[in-house]
Amino acid sequence: MKKCCLLRYLLITLFFVGISNQLVASRLAPPPDYQTKYDSAVAKVEQAEQKIEQAKLMIRDAKQNIKDGSKGVKRLNKDIKSLTKTYNKNTGKLKKQQASKDKEARAEAKNSLAELKTNYKNELKELKDNLKESNKLLNDGKRLLSRGQTKLKGAQELKKRAKEKLKIAEKNLKKQK
C-alpha cells in the first residue's frame, strides 16, 4: 500500500512537472521576426530622408527671406536718404523765401513749408514702417536658417543611425534565410 501511494505521488509530481515545463517552454519568447525588423529599419531610413528634405526646404526659404529682407532694407535706406535730402533742399529754398520782404511771398512760403513738412513726415513714417517689415523679414530668415541647420544636423544623425540598424537587420535577415 505504501508503495502504491508512493507511486501515485511520484506520478502526480512528474505529471505536474511535465505540465509546468510545457508552460515554461510556451512562455519563452518566440524567435525574432527579422523581416519585420528589416521593414521597420527601411521605414526609419525613409522617414529620416524626409526630415532631411524638410530641413533643406526650410533652409532654402530662410535664405530667400534673408535675401529679400536685405534687399528691402538697402532700398528703403536709400529711399529715406533721398527723401531727406530732397526735403532739406526744398526747405532751404522755402526758408530763403520766408526771409523775403514781400508779405505774400512769406505767407506762401510758410504754407508751402508746413505742407512740405507734413508730406515729409507722412512719407518718412511709411518708409520706416516698411523698413521695420523688411528688418522683421530679415530677422525671421536668420532665425529660420538657424533652426533649419539644427534640424538638418539632427536629421542627418537620425539617418546615420537608421542606416546602421538597416545593415544589422539585413545581416540578420540573410542569416535566417
C-alpha positions as CSV (number, residue, x, y, z in Angstrom):
1,M,0.0,0.0,0.0
2,K,2.8,2.3,0.8
3,K,4.4,1.5,-2.5
4,C,1.2,2.2,-4.3
5,C,0.8,5.6,-2.6
6,L,4.4,6.5,-3.1
7,L,4.0,5.6,-6.8
8,R,0.9,7.8,-7.1
9,Y,2.7,10.7,-5.5
10,L,5.6,10.2,-7.8
11,L,3.4,10.0,-10.9
12,I,1.4,13.1,-9.9
13,T,4.6,15.0,-9.3
14,L,6.0,14.0,-12.6
15,F,2.8,14.9,-14.3
16,F,2.7,18.4,-12.8
17,V,6.4,18.9,-13.5
18,G,5.8,18.0,-17.1
19,I,2.9,20.4,-17.4
20,S,4.9,23.2,-15.8
21,N,7.8,22.5,-18.2
22,Q,5.4,22.8,-21.1
23,L,4.1,26.1,-19.7
24,V,7.6,27.5,-19.3
25,A,8.5,26.4,-22.8
26,S,5.4,28.1,-24.2
27,R,6.3,31.3,-22.3
28,L,9.7,31.6,-23.9
29,A,10.0,34.4,-26.4
30,P,9.3,33.4,-30.0
31,P,12.2,33.7,-32.4
32,P,12.6,37.2,-33.6
33,D,10.9,38.2,-36.9
34,Y,13.8,39.6,-38.9
35,Q,11.7,40.6,-41.9
36,T,9.6,42.9,-39.7
37,K,12.8,44.5,-38.2
38,Y,14.1,45.0,-41.7
39,D,10.9,46.6,-42.9
40,S,10.9,48.9,-39.8
41,A,14.5,49.9,-40.5
42,V,13.8,50.7,-44.1
43,A,10.8,52.9,-43.0
44,K,13.0,54.7,-40.5
45,V,15.6,55.5,-43.2
46,E,12.9,56.9,-45.5
47,Q,11.5,58.9,-42.6
48,A,15.0,60.4,-41.9
49,E,15.4,61.3,-45.6
50,Q,12.0,63.1,-45.5
51,K,13.2,65.1,-42.4
52,I,16.4,66.0,-44.3
53,E,14.3,67.3,-47.2
54,Q,12.1,69.3,-44.9
55,A,15.2,70.9,-43.2
56,K,16.7,71.7,-46.6
57,L,13.5,73.3,-47.7
58,M,13.4,75.3,-44.5
59,I,17.0,76.5,-45.1
60,R,16.2,77.4,-48.7
61,D,13.2,79.5,-47.6
62,A,15.3,81.1,-44.9
63,K,18.0,82.1,-47.4
64,Q,15.3,83.6,-49.7
65,N,13.8,85.6,-46.7
66,I,17.3,86.9,-45.8
67,K,17.9,87.9,-49.4
68,D,14.6,89.7,-49.8
69,G,14.9,91.4,-46.4
70,S,18.4,92.7,-47.0
71,K,17.4,94.0,-50.5
72,G,14.4,95.7,-48.9
73,V,16.5,97.3,-46.1
74,K,19.1,98.6,-48.6
75,R,16.4,100.0,-50.9
76,L,14.4,101.6,-48.1
77,N,17.5,103.2,-46.5
78,K,18.4,104.6,-49.9
79,D,14.8,106.0,-50.3
80,I,14.9,107.5,-46.8
81,K,18.2,109.2,-47.5
82,S,16.9,110.5,-50.9
83,L,13.7,111.8,-49.3
84,T,15.6,113.5,-46.5
85,K,18.0,115.1,-49.0
86,T,15.1,116.4,-51.1
87,Y,13.3,117.7,-48.1
88,N,16.3,119.6,-46.8
89,K,16.9,121.1,-50.2
90,N,13.3,122.3,-50.6
91,T,13.2,123.6,-47.0
92,G,16.3,125.7,-47.6
93,K,14.7,127.3,-50.6
94,L,11.4,128.0,-48.7
95,K,13.3,129.4,-45.7
96,K,15.0,131.9,-48.1
97,Q,11.6,132.9,-49.4
98,Q,10.4,133.4,-45.8
99,A,13.2,135.9,-45.4
100,S,11.7,137.9,-48.3
101,K,10.4,141.4,-47.7
102,D,7.2,140.6,-49.7
103,K,4.4,139.7,-47.3
104,E,2.6,137.4,-49.8
105,A,5.8,135.5,-50.6
106,R,6.4,135.0,-46.9
107,A,2.9,133.7,-46.3
108,E,3.1,131.4,-49.4
109,A,6.5,130.1,-48.3
110,K,5.2,129.5,-44.7
111,N,2.2,127.5,-46.1
112,S,4.4,125.6,-48.5
113,L,6.9,124.8,-45.8
114,A,4.1,123.5,-43.5
115,E,2.7,121.3,-46.3
116,L,6.2,120.1,-47.2
117,K,6.9,119.2,-43.6
118,T,3.6,117.2,-43.3
119,N,4.2,115.3,-46.5
120,Y,7.8,114.6,-45.5
121,K,6.7,113.2,-42.1
122,N,4.0,111.0,-43.7
123,E,6.3,109.6,-46.3
124,L,9.1,109.1,-43.8
125,K,6.7,107.3,-41.5
126,E,5.6,105.0,-44.3
127,L,9.2,104.2,-45.3
128,K,10.2,103.5,-41.7
129,D,7.2,101.1,-41.3
130,N,8.3,99.3,-44.5
131,L,11.8,99.3,-43.1
132,K,10.6,97.6,-39.9
133,E,8.8,94.9,-42.0
134,S,12.0,94.3,-44.1
135,N,14.1,94.0,-40.9
136,K,11.5,91.6,-39.4
137,L,11.7,89.5,-42.6
138,L,15.5,89.6,-42.4
139,N,15.5,88.5,-38.7
140,D,12.9,85.8,-39.3
141,G,15.0,84.5,-42.1
142,K,18.1,84.3,-39.9
143,R,16.1,82.6,-37.2
144,L,14.6,80.1,-39.7
145,L,18.1,79.4,-41.1
146,S,19.4,78.6,-37.7
147,R,16.5,76.3,-36.9
148,G,16.8,74.6,-40.3
149,Q,20.5,74.0,-39.9
150,T,19.9,72.5,-36.4
151,K,17.1,70.3,-37.8
152,L,19.3,69.2,-40.7
153,K,22.1,68.1,-38.4
154,G,19.6,66.1,-36.3
155,A,18.0,64.5,-39.3
156,Q,21.4,63.5,-40.7
157,E,22.3,61.9,-37.4
158,L,19.0,60.1,-37.4
159,K,19.6,58.8,-40.9
160,K,23.1,57.6,-40.0
161,R,21.7,55.6,-37.0
162,A,18.8,54.3,-39.1
163,K,21.2,53.1,-41.8
164,E,23.3,51.3,-39.2
165,K,20.2,49.5,-37.9
166,L,19.3,48.7,-41.5
167,K,22.7,47.0,-42.1
168,I,22.2,44.9,-39.0
169,A,18.7,43.9,-40.0
170,E,19.9,42.9,-43.4
171,K,22.6,40.7,-41.9
172,N,20.2,39.0,-39.6
173,L,17.7,38.5,-42.4
174,K,20.4,36.9,-44.6
175,K,21.4,34.6,-41.7
176,Q,17.8,33.5,-41.2
177,K,17.4,32.5,-44.8
